[in-house]
């Protein structure tokens, strides 16, 4: 009897519970990198007499869903996505929070 790869995958998918997780990722320019958008926003806020606001930095917020068989696996997937695509590690740092969907 020949067992196809697809039937093996179907078997494991049906026996391993898959959870959905939501990742909220914050990507910010590193502190030592000049942030021209942040400076422009700070100037705009000061023009609106909001002089108590300082050190404005502009970043990105990414929210995504990931399916995984464990929180650890989901964390690894999100971390890989950040390192390989979402963040420019030369200029940016990232942090993320993970929760069940």
C-alpha positions as CSV (number, residue, x, y, z in Angstrom):
1,X,0.0,0.0,0.0
2,X,1.3,3.4,-1.0
3,X,0.7,6.3,1.3
4,X,0.9,9.7,-0.2
5,X,2.5,12.7,1.4
6,X,-0.8,14.6,1.3
7,X,-2.6,11.8,3.3
8,X,0.2,12.0,5.9
9,X,-0.1,15.8,6.2
10,X,-3.9,15.4,6.5
11,X,-3.4,12.8,9.3
12,X,-1.1,15.1,11.3
13,X,-3.2,18.2,10.7
14,X,-6.2,16.4,12.1
15,X,-4.4,15.0,15.2
16,X,-2.4,18.1,16.1
17,X,-4.5,21.0,17.4
18,X,-3.8,24.1,15.5
19,X,-4.3,27.4,17.4
20,X,-4.7,30.9,16.1
21,X,-2.6,33.6,17.6
22,X,-2.6,37.4,17.1
23,X,0.7,39.1,17.0
24,X,1.0,42.9,17.5
25,X,4.3,44.1,16.3
26,X,5.9,47.5,16.9
27,X,8.8,48.5,14.6
28,X,10.7,51.6,15.5
29,X,13.8,53.3,14.1
30,X,16.8,52.8,16.4
31,X,17.4,55.7,18.8
32,X,20.8,56.6,17.1
33,X,19.1,57.0,13.7
34,X,17.7,60.4,12.8
35,X,13.9,60.3,12.5
36,X,12.8,63.2,10.1
37,X,9.1,62.2,10.4
38,X,9.3,62.4,14.2
39,X,11.0,65.8,14.0
40,X,8.3,67.1,11.6
41,X,5.5,65.9,13.9
42,X,7.2,67.4,16.9
43,X,7.5,70.8,15.1
44,X,3.8,70.6,14.1
45,X,2.8,69.9,17.7
46,X,4.8,72.8,19.0
47,X,3.1,75.0,16.3
48,X,-0.1,73.9,18.0
49,X,1.2,75.1,21.4
50,X,1.8,71.6,22.6
51,X,5.3,72.5,23.9
52,X,5.3,69.9,26.6
53,X,5.6,67.1,23.9
54,X,9.2,66.0,23.1
55,X,11.2,63.2,21.6
56,X,8.6,62.2,19.0
57,X,9.5,59.0,17.0
58,X,7.4,57.6,14.2
59,X,7.3,53.8,13.6
60,X,5.1,51.0,12.3
61,X,2.5,48.9,14.0
62,X,1.7,45.5,12.4
63,X,-1.1,43.2,13.5
64,X,-1.3,39.7,12.1
65,X,-2.7,36.3,12.7
66,X,-0.6,33.1,12.7
67,X,-1.7,29.5,13.0
68,X,0.6,27.2,15.0
69,X,0.5,24.1,17.1
70,X,2.0,25.9,20.1
71,X,2.7,29.4,21.4
72,X,6.5,28.8,21.1
73,X,6.1,27.9,17.4
74,X,3.9,31.0,16.8
75,X,6.5,33.1,18.5
76,X,9.3,31.7,16.3
77,X,7.2,32.3,13.2
78,X,6.5,35.9,14.1
79,X,10.1,36.5,15.0
80,X,11.3,35.1,11.7
81,X,8.8,37.3,9.8
82,X,10.1,40.4,11.6
83,X,13.8,39.5,11.0
84,X,13.3,38.5,7.4
85,X,10.8,40.9,6.1
86,X,9.0,43.4,8.4
87,X,11.9,45.1,10.1
88,X,15.1,46.5,8.6
89,X,17.5,45.3,11.3
90,X,20.2,47.8,10.3
91,X,18.0,50.7,11.1
92,X,15.0,49.3,13.1
93,X,14.3,47.4,16.3
94,X,11.1,45.5,16.9
95,X,9.0,44.1,19.8
96,X,5.9,42.1,19.7
97,X,3.1,40.7,21.9
98,X,1.4,37.4,21.1
99,X,-2.0,36.3,22.4
100,X,-4.6,33.6,21.4
101,X,-7.2,34.7,18.9
